Each structure stands twice: as C-alpha cells, then as structure tokens.
C-alpha cells in the first residue's frame, strides 16, 4: 500500500514482521516509515517460497533456518498485528 510520498534524501526506517511460516513458506509484513517524522509511507504484505535452486523447485527450509524462524516467530508473536494486513488482491 502506498500511503504517503517519500522524497530522495529522506531518512527511512523499515520494519519486518514475520506473521507465520510453514515448511516451505513465509508470510511477512513490511512497513516503510519516515525515520525522523515517524509517519508511515508504505506497507507490503508478502508470501515467499523457499526454493532449492539446484533442484529448481520449492523445498523444505533447512533445519537451521527453521530454528531461526521459530525464534523470530516467538518474538514477533508479541507485536500487534499491523493495519492493512490480509487485504485481498485482485485484477
């Protein structure tokens, strides 16, 4: 979502919030803020797939990455759900 325009040279702050994950997918939400004035400029909700580039197909996250995702999810579970999450996309 585009909410308010940033300009070249504006200081920015980006947040990343892991909403959920399974063996092959990540669901996350990013927010872009003006770093000094604090207002929200844009948001992005995404679903990403883990891909094994050698096999050229989706694959299960390696154990180490799954462990890190579990730790991140535990911390992010305490964050409030961002406004604008779950919006439907259509043509």
C-alpha positions in Angstrom: 0.0 0.0 0.0 1.3 3.4 -0.9 0.2 5.9 1.8 2.5 9.0 1.6 5.3 10.0 -0.6 8.9 10.0 0.5 11.5 12.1 -1.3 15.1 11.5 -2.4 17.3 12.0 0.6 14.5 11.4 3.2 15.7 9.2 6.0 13.8 6.0 6.2 13.1 3.2 8.7 11.9 -0.2 7.5 10.3 -2.8 9.7 9.9 -6.5 9.1 7.3 -8.7 10.9 7.1 -12.4 10.5 3.4 -13.3 10.6 3.6 -17.0 10.0 5.7 -19.8 8.3 5.4 -23.4 7.5 7.9 -25.9 6.0 8.3 -24.0 2.7 6.6 -20.6 3.0 7.0 -17.3 4.8 4.2 -14.8 5.4 5.5 -11.4 6.4 4.7 -7.7 6.5 7.0 -4.8 5.9 6.4 -1.1 6.7 8.3 1.9 5.4 8.4 5.0 7.7 9.9 8.5 7.5 12.7 7.9 10.1 12.6 11.4 11.6 9.0 12.4 11.4 7.6 8.9 12.1 4.8 8.7 9.6 4.1 5.6 7.6 4.8 5.8 3.9 4.1 2.3 2.5 3.4 -1.3 3.5 4.0 -4.6 1.8 2.5 -7.9 2.7 4.2 -10.9 1.1 4.2 -14.7 0.9 7.5 -16.1 -0.1 8.5 -19.7 -1.0 11.8 -21.4 -0.3 13.3 -22.6 -3.5 16.1 -25.2 -3.9 18.0 -23.6 -6.8 19.8 -26.9 -7.7 16.5 -28.8 -8.0 14.7 -25.8 -9.4 11.6 -26.4 -7.2 10.2 -25.5 -3.8 11.9 -27.2 -0.9 11.6 -27.5 2.9 13.7 -25.0 4.8 16.9 -26.4 6.2 16.8 -27.2 10.0 18.9 -24.2 11.0 16.7 -21.8 9.1 13.5 -23.3 10.6 15.0 -22.9 14.1 15.8 -19.3 13.4 12.3 -18.7 12.0 10.8 -20.3 15.2 12.8 -17.9 17.4 11.7 -14.9 15.3 8.1 -16.0 15.3 8.2 -16.3 19.1 9.4 -12.7 19.4 7.1 -11.3 16.7 4.1 -13.0 18.3 4.1 -10.2 20.9 3.9 -7.5 18.2 0.5 -6.0 17.4 -1.0 -7.0 14.0 -0.3 -4.2 11.6 -3.1 -2.2 10.0 -3.8 -3.3 6.4 -2.9 -6.9 6.9 -4.8 -9.5 4.9 -6.1 -7.3 2.1 -7.3 -9.1 -0.9 -5.5 -8.6 -4.2 -7.5 -8.8 -7.5 -7.4 -7.6 -11.1 
